[in-house]
């Protein structure tokens, strides 16, 4: 297994509804590994879903057999911009009906601003080549990917702190110490110390990455 470390720099404002505070909708400084997996086009969702119910298990679960896994991303240099928005039409009379989607119709969005930088890793069994540009978020914001380093993953023994944020659903070991990042569709953890097996990647840029062994996409039954 190999690890490739990526840097993601946004060239357009990024918006996810990570947290709601009245009519203020905030985007957090972490990116979920589900969102990154779709943005890398490793999984695809249908363009139209009548029920607006995600099918993560069907769309992401197949990557386990391919030996592919994407970690969540941590913000290295995150800036924000407040934007006022309103979705409306040209009808003279609009009857307000409850929406079936978790999509705000008006308010203020706290967006990740242009120039913000994130970091994440891809674990892969075969050769992996990512696109140079990806799109993410409600506005399909454009981000540029750069490879920071690559290395073979080697098993190590001991107790370490994970070098990247993690999805706790996807790990085998027991979490001992961690910071919770509350966000949909499932909360993440950062600065996690885990009891269990570990992997070490000594990157060609001199950086060393520690991650728990056996991470795979896992979904609650």
C-alpha positions in Angstrom: 0.0 0.0 0.0 1.1 3.5 -0.8 0.2 6.9 0.5 0.0 10.1 -1.5 -0.3 13.4 0.3 -2.1 16.2 -1.4 -2.5 20.0 -1.0 -5.8 21.5 -2.2 -6.0 25.2 -2.9 -9.3 26.8 -3.7 -9.6 29.3 -6.6 -13.3 30.0 -5.8 -15.2 30.3 -2.6 -16.3 27.0 -1.1 -19.6 26.5 0.7 -20.8 23.5 2.7 -23.6 23.9 5.3 -21.4 22.5 8.2 -23.2 24.4 10.9 -26.4 26.5 11.2 -26.8 29.5 13.6 -30.2 31.0 12.8 -29.9 32.2 9.2 -26.1 32.0 9.3 -24.7 28.9 7.5 -21.1 28.2 8.2 -18.5 26.2 6.3 -16.0 24.5 8.6 -12.2 24.2 8.4 -12.3 20.4 7.7 -13.5 18.6 4.6 -15.3 15.3 5.0 -13.6 12.3 3.3 -16.9 11.4 1.6 -17.0 14.8 -0.2 -13.3 14.4 -1.2 -13.9 10.9 -2.6 -16.8 12.2 -4.8 -14.7 15.3 -5.9 -11.9 13.0 -6.9 -14.4 11.1 -9.0 -13.6 7.8 -7.3 -17.3 7.5 -6.6 -20.3 8.9 -8.5 -23.8 9.7 -7.4 -26.8 10.0 -9.8 -27.5 13.5 -11.0 -31.1 13.3 -9.9 -32.4 11.6 -6.8 -36.1 11.8 -6.2 -35.9 11.0 -2.5 -32.7 13.1 -1.9 -31.4 10.2 0.2 -27.6 9.5 -0.1 -26.4 6.0 -0.9 -22.9 6.2 0.6 -22.6 2.5 1.2 -23.4 1.5 -2.4 -21.3 4.3 -4.0 -18.3 4.3 -1.7 -18.2 0.7 -0.4 -16.8 -0.7 -3.7 -13.6 1.2 -3.1 -12.6 -1.1 -0.2 -12.1 -4.0 -2.7 -9.9 -1.7 -4.8 -7.7 -0.8 -1.9 -8.6 2.9 -2.1 -9.2 5.2 0.8 -9.3 9.0 1.1 -8.8 10.7 4.5 -10.6 13.8 5.6 -8.8 17.1 4.9 -7.5 19.6 7.5 -7.3 23.3 6.8 -3.7 24.6 6.7 -4.5 28.2 5.8 -8.3 28.9 5.9 -9.8 32.3 5.3 -13.5 33.2 5.3 -15.9 35.5 3.5 -19.5 36.3 4.5 -22.0 36.3 1.6 -25.7 37.2 1.6 -27.9 35.0 -0.7 -31.5 34.5 -1.6 -33.0 31.9 -3.9 -36.2 33.3 -5.6 -38.2 33.1 -8.8 -40.1 35.5 -10.9 -43.6 34.4 -9.9 -45.9 37.2 -8.6 -47.3 34.9 -5.9 -45.1 32.3 -4.2 -46.6 29.8 -1.9 -44.1 28.8 0.7 -43.9 25.0 0.9 -41.6 22.9 3.1 -38.6 21.7 1.0 -37.5 18.1 0.9 -33.9 19.0 0.6 -31.5 20.4 3.3 -31.0 23.6 1.2 -31.4 27.1 2.7 -33.4 29.6 0.6 -32.0 32.8 2.1 -29.5 34.0 4.7 -25.8 34.6 5.1 -23.2 32.0 4.2 -19.8 31.9 5.8 -17.7 30.6 2.9 -14.2 29.4 2.7 -12.5 32.1 0.7 -10.3 32.0 -2.4 -6.7 31.0 -1.6 -7.6 28.7 1.4 -5.4 25.6 1.6 -6.2 22.1 2.8 -4.3 18.9 3.1 -5.4 15.2 2.9 -4.1 11.8 1.8 -5.1 9.0 -0.5 -4.1 5.4 0.4 -4.0 3.2 -2.7 -2.9 -0.4 -3.6 -2.4 0.4 -7.3 -1.0 3.4 -9.1 -3.1 6.5 -8.4 -3.3 9.6 -10.5 -5.5 12.4 -9.3 -6.9 15.2 -11.6 -5.2 18.6 -11.4 -8.5 20.4 -10.7 -11.6 19.3 -8.8 -14.9 20.9 -7.9 -16.6 20.7 -4.5 -19.5 22.1 -2.5 -22.9 23.6 -3.2 -21.4 26.1 -5.7 -19.2 23.5 -7.4 -16.1 25.5 -6.4 -12.9 24.9 -8.2 -9.8 23.7 -6.3 -6.3 22.9 -7.5 -4.5 19.7 -6.4 -0.8 19.3 -5.8 1.1 16.2 -4.8 3.2 17.0 -1.7 4.8 13.6 -1.2 4.5 9.9 -1.7 5.8 6.8 0.1 5.1 3.1 0.9 3.1 2.5 4.0 4.9 0.3 6.6 3.5 -1.2 9.7 4.9 0.1 13.0 4.3 -0.7 16.7 3.7 1.9 19.4 1.3 4.6 20.3 1.1 7.6 17.9 -1.0 10.6 17.2 -2.7 10.5 13.7 -1.1 13.0 11.4 -4.4 13.8 9.6 -8.0 14.0 10.7 -10.0 10.8 10.7 -13.5 9.4 10.2 -14.0 7.4 13.4 -16.4 5.1 11.5 -13.5 3.9 9.3 -10.9 2.9 12.0 -10.4 -0.4 13.8 -8.5 0.7 16.9 -9.8 2.2 20.1 -9.9 6.0 20.3 -8.2 7.2 23.5 -7.7 10.9 23.1 -9.2 13.1 20.3 -10.9 16.3 19.3 -14.4 16.0 17.9 -15.3 17.9 14.7 -19.0 18.0 14.5 -20.2 18.0 10.9 -22.6 16.1 8.6 -22.9 13.4 7.5 -20.8 12.0 10.3 -18.5 13.7 12.8 -14.7 13.5 12.4 -11.9 13.5 14.9 -8.5 15.2 14.9 -5.3 14.9 17.0 -6.4 11.3 17.6 -4.3 8.9 19.7 -5.5 5.4 19.0 -4.8 2.0 20.6 -4.1 -0.4 17.8 -2.0 -1.1 14.7 -0.3 1.8 12.9 1.2 2.6 9.5 4.1 4.9 8.8 4.9 6.7 5.6 8.3 8.5 5.3 7.5 10.8 2.4 10.0 11.8 -0.2 9.7 15.4 1.0 11.1 14.5 4.4 7.7 14.5 6.2 6.5 11.5 8.2 2.8 10.5 8.3 1.3 8.2 10.9 -2.2 6.7 10.3 -4.1 3.8 11.9 -3.9 0.6 10.0 -6.9 -1.0 8.3 -8.9 2.1 7.5 -11.8 1.4 5.1 -15.2 2.9 4.3 -17.6 1.6 6.9 -21.2 2.5 7.4 -23.6 2.0 10.3 -26.1 -0.8 9.9 
